[in-house]
Amino acid sequence: MLSVTYLCSYLYCPRKLYLNLVLGLQEKVKDVTIKGKIRHGAYELASRREKEVIVGLDSKKRYEEFEMDFRRMYNKVLMWLISQNKKEVDSVGLKTLDLYKELWPLFVIECRERSLEVFEFAQKNSVFGEDLWFKLPKGIPELYVKSDKLGLKGRVDNVEVDGDNFIPIEFKTGRAPEDGAWKNHMVQVGAYMLLLSEHYGKEINYGYVDYKEKDRIKVVMNPFLKDEIFELRDKVNALLEGKDLPPKLENKKCDSCGLKDECFNR
């Protein structure tokens, strides 16, 4: 059973995937990996701790106060995660304060959006405190799904629950394209749609890629995306079962690859 991330890695560079999975070569951790790890971890931990903020909303609290409650909670979570990962942060040449300054604006936006969503729901339905918490639509962070039928498995960053619909959300810290989403990110979200469709026994036909510099990008399932996902799955399986090292790409991707020397010496 293949991890969905292998499909994305194949699109990036089949040779690198072969070096990783077949020959067991691993590149050094990069700063973007650490940033993504902390960002994902902060979203997951904050989603598990937001109950303490939400149950504190009563009919007299102003929105500005409520948003500030969310900010204080997210701030504690982010600072704690950075401190817990300090060795890795230092190992890639990042400074903890600079990392905090880079990531915190993302969570300010998240606090504003989430607090407003909850506040408006409370006002519209005249429900507060513990009752508000139990009646709010819930999201599912870091949901692990797998399918023997599809031959795929993966962990979705977040699944938003909207009525009887389940929407996969992937958070990305890297640069977004000028238009739409990167192809490998579309494949990743598409694969999660297929996995969630089987997991919940209903069709899931859209999801989102959440880039740090721009609004969410919607990814809609269609026959072409579905065929591409299955084709990639079969190509990755063939690569892992084969004995031939894929050819070098020799493009700008190679300059930033942590396996460049090992790759070019083979």
C-alpha positions as CSV (number, residue, x, y, z in Angstrom):
1,M,0.0,0.0,0.0
2,L,1.5,3.3,-1.1
3,S,1.6,6.6,0.8
4,V,-0.1,9.4,-1.1
5,T,3.0,11.5,-0.6
6,Y,4.9,9.0,-2.9
7,L,2.7,10.0,-5.8
8,C,3.7,13.7,-5.2
9,S,7.4,12.7,-4.8
10,Y,7.3,10.8,-8.1
11,L,6.0,13.9,-9.9
12,Y,8.8,15.9,-8.4
13,C,11.6,13.4,-9.3
14,P,11.2,9.6,-9.9
15,R,15.0,9.2,-9.5
16,K,15.0,10.8,-6.1
17,L,12.1,8.6,-5.0
18,Y,14.0,5.6,-6.1
19,L,17.1,6.7,-4.2
20,N,15.0,7.2,-1.1
21,L,12.8,4.1,-1.0
22,V,14.8,1.5,-2.9
23,L,18.4,2.4,-2.1
24,G,17.6,3.9,1.3
25,L,19.4,7.2,0.8
26,Q,18.1,10.1,2.9
27,E,18.7,13.8,2.4
28,K,19.3,16.2,5.3
29,V,16.3,17.9,6.8
30,K,15.5,21.3,5.1
31,D,14.2,24.5,6.7
32,V,11.0,24.2,4.7
33,T,10.4,20.8,6.2
34,I,10.8,22.1,9.7
35,K,8.5,25.0,9.0
36,G,5.9,22.7,7.6
37,K,6.2,20.4,10.6
38,I,5.7,23.2,13.1
39,R,2.8,24.8,11.2
40,H,1.0,21.5,10.8
41,G,1.6,20.6,14.5
42,A,0.4,24.0,15.6
43,Y,-2.9,23.6,13.6
44,E,-3.4,20.2,15.0
45,L,-2.7,21.1,18.6
46,A,-4.7,24.3,18.5
47,S,-7.7,22.5,17.1
48,R,-7.5,20.1,20.1
49,R,-7.3,23.0,22.5
50,E,-9.8,25.4,21.1
51,K,-12.6,24.0,23.3
52,E,-11.1,25.9,26.2
53,V,-11.5,29.1,24.2
54,I,-15.0,28.4,22.7
55,V,-16.7,27.4,26.0
56,G,-15.6,30.8,27.4
57,L,-17.8,32.7,24.9
58,D,-20.9,34.0,26.5
59,S,-23.5,36.4,25.3
60,K,-21.8,39.5,26.8
61,K,-18.3,38.9,25.3
62,R,-17.4,41.2,22.4
63,Y,-15.9,39.8,19.2
64,E,-12.6,41.6,19.7
65,E,-12.2,39.9,23.1
66,F,-13.0,36.5,21.7
67,E,-10.5,36.9,18.8
68,M,-7.9,37.8,21.4
69,D,-8.6,34.6,23.3
70,F,-7.9,32.7,20.2
71,R,-4.7,34.6,19.6
72,R,-3.4,33.9,23.1
73,M,-4.1,30.2,22.7
74,Y,-2.4,30.0,19.3
75,N,0.5,32.0,20.5
76,K,1.2,29.6,23.4
77,V,0.9,26.6,21.0
78,L,3.3,28.1,18.4
79,M,5.9,29.1,21.0
80,W,5.7,25.7,22.7
81,L,6.2,23.9,19.4
82,I,9.1,26.0,18.3
83,S,10.8,25.4,21.7
84,Q,10.1,21.6,21.5
85,N,11.8,21.5,18.0
86,K,14.6,23.8,18.8
87,K,17.4,21.3,18.0
88,E,15.9,20.7,14.5
89,V,15.4,24.5,14.0
90,D,19.0,25.2,14.9
91,S,20.3,22.3,12.7
92,V,18.9,24.0,9.5
93,G,20.3,27.4,10.5
94,L,17.0,29.0,11.5
95,K,16.7,31.4,14.4
96,T,13.7,30.7,16.7
97,L,12.7,34.4,16.8
98,D,12.8,34.7,13.0
99,L,10.8,31.5,12.6
100,Y,8.2,32.8,15.0
101,K,7.9,36.1,13.1
102,E,7.5,34.3,9.8
103,L,4.8,31.8,11.1
104,W,2.8,34.0,13.5
105,P,1.1,36.2,10.8
106,L,-0.3,32.9,9.3
107,F,-1.9,32.1,12.7
108,V,-3.2,35.7,13.1
109,I,-5.2,35.1,9.9
110,E,-6.4,31.7,11.2
111,C,-7.4,33.2,14.6
112,R,-9.4,35.9,12.8
113,E,-11.2,33.5,10.5
114,R,-11.9,30.9,13.1
115,S,-13.0,33.2,15.8
116,L,-15.3,35.1,13.5
117,E,-16.8,31.8,12.2
118,V,-17.5,30.6,15.8
119,F,-18.8,34.0,17.0
120,E,-21.2,34.4,14.1
121,F,-22.5,30.9,14.6
122,A,-23.1,31.6,18.3
123,Q,-24.9,34.8,17.6
124,K,-27.0,33.4,14.8
125,N,-28.1,30.3,16.9
126,S,-28.1,32.1,20.3
127,V,-26.0,29.3,21.8
128,F,-22.9,29.8,24.1
129,G,-20.5,28.1,26.4
130,E,-20.6,24.3,26.6
131,D,-23.7,24.1,24.4
132,L,-21.9,26.1,21.7
133,W,-19.0,23.6,21.7
134,F,-21.3,20.6,21.2
135,K,-23.3,22.2,18.4
136,L,-20.4,23.6,16.4
137,P,-19.6,21.8,13.1
138,K,-16.3,19.9,13.8
139,G,-13.1,19.4,11.8
140,I,-10.9,16.4,12.0
141,P,-7.1,17.2,12.1
142,E,-4.5,14.7,10.9
143,L,-7.0,12.0,9.9
144,Y,-5.3,8.8,8.8
145,V,-7.1,6.9,6.0
146,K,-6.2,3.9,3.9
147,S,-7.8,1.6,1.3
148,D,-6.7,-1.8,0.2
149,K,-8.9,-1.4,-2.9
150,L,-7.2,1.8,-3.9
151,G,-3.8,0.7,-2.7
152,L,-3.2,4.0,-1.0
153,K,-2.9,5.5,2.4
154,G,-2.3,8.9,3.9
155,R,-2.8,11.4,6.6
156,V,-5.0,14.4,5.7
157,D,-3.9,17.7,7.4
158,N,-7.5,18.5,8.2
159,V,-11.0,17.3,7.2
160,E,-13.7,19.9,7.5
161,V,-17.1,18.5,8.3
162,D,-20.0,20.4,6.6
163,G,-23.2,18.6,7.2
164,D,-22.8,15.2,5.6
165,N,-19.8,16.4,3.5
166,F,-16.2,15.8,4.3
167,I,-13.7,18.2,2.8
168,P,-9.9,17.5,2.8
169,I,-7.6,20.5,3.4
170,E,-3.9,20.4,2.9
171,F,-1.7,23.2,4.4
172,K,1.4,24.2,2.4
173,T,4.1,26.5,3.6
174,G,5.9,26.8,0.2
175,R,5.4,29.3,-2.6
176,A,2.1,29.1,-4.5
177,P,1.9,29.3,-8.3
178,E,0.5,32.4,-9.9
179,D,-2.7,30.5,-10.9
180,G,-4.3,27.5,-9.2
181,A,-2.4,24.9,-7.3
182,W,0.8,23.0,-8.1
183,K,0.1,19.7,-9.9
184,N,1.5,17.5,-7.1
185,H,-0.7,19.3,-4.5
186,M,-3.7,18.7,-6.8
187,V,-2.9,15.0,-7.0
188,Q,-2.4,14.9,-3.2
189,V,-5.8,16.4,-2.4
190,G,-7.4,14.4,-5.2
191,A,-6.1,11.1,-3.7
192,Y,-7.4,12.2,-0.3
193,M,-10.8,12.7,-1.9
194,L,-10.8,9.2,-3.2
195,L,-9.7,7.8,0.2
196,L,-12.3,9.8,2.1
197,S,-15.0,8.8,-0.4
198,E,-14.4,5.1,0.4
199,H,-13.8,5.8,4.1
200,Y,-17.2,7.5,4.6
201,G,-19.1,5.7,1.9
202,K,-20.1,8.8,0.0
203,E,-18.7,10.8,-2.9
204,I,-16.2,13.6,-2.0
205,N,-15.7,15.7,-5.1
206,Y,-13.7,18.7,-3.9
207,G,-11.0,19.8,-1.4
208,Y,-8.6,22.7,-0.9
209,V,-4.9,23.5,-0.8
210,D,-4.2,26.2,1.8
211,Y,-1.1,28.2,0.8
212,K,0.4,30.7,3.2
213,E,0.5,33.6,0.7
214,K,-3.0,33.4,-0.7
215,D,-6.5,32.1,-0.2
216,R,-7.4,28.5,-0.4
217,I,-7.3,27.0,-3.8
218,K,-10.2,24.7,-4.6
219,V,-9.4,21.3,-6.3
220,V,-12.3,19.6,-8.0
221,M,-12.3,15.9,-8.8
222,N,-12.8,15.0,-12.4
223,P,-12.1,11.9,-14.6
224,F,-8.7,13.2,-15.7
225,L,-7.5,13.8,-12.2
226,K,-8.8,10.4,-11.1
227,D,-7.0,8.7,-14.0
228,E,-3.8,10.5,-13.3
229,I,-3.8,9.4,-9.7
230,F,-4.3,5.8,-10.6
231,E,-1.6,6.1,-13.3
232,L,0.8,7.5,-10.8
233,R,0.1,4.8,-8.3
234,D,0.9,2.2,-10.9
235,K,4.1,4.0,-12.0
236,V,5.3,4.2,-8.4
237,N,4.6,0.5,-7.8
238,A,6.5,-0.4,-11.0
239,L,9.4,1.9,-9.8
240,L,9.6,0.2,-6.4
241,E,9.5,-3.3,-8.0
242,G,12.1,-2.5,-10.7
243,K,15.9,-2.7,-10.6
244,D,16.7,0.2,-12.9
245,L,17.6,3.6,-11.6
246,P,15.4,6.3,-13.4
247,P,17.3,8.8,-15.6
248,K,18.6,12.1,-14.2
249,L,16.3,15.1,-14.7
250,E,19.2,17.6,-14.6
251,N,17.1,20.8,-14.2
252,K,16.9,23.6,-11.6
253,K,15.4,21.2,-9.1
254,C,18.8,19.5,-8.8
255,D,20.5,22.6,-7.3
256,S,18.5,22.4,-4.1
257,C,18.3,18.6,-3.8
258,G,20.0,17.1,-0.7
259,L,20.8,14.0,-2.7
260,K,22.5,15.8,-5.7
261,D,26.0,14.4,-5.1
262,E,24.8,10.8,-4.5
263,C,22.5,11.1,-7.5
264,F,25.1,12.5,-9.9
265,N,27.8,10.0,-8.9
266,R,25.6,7.0,-10.0
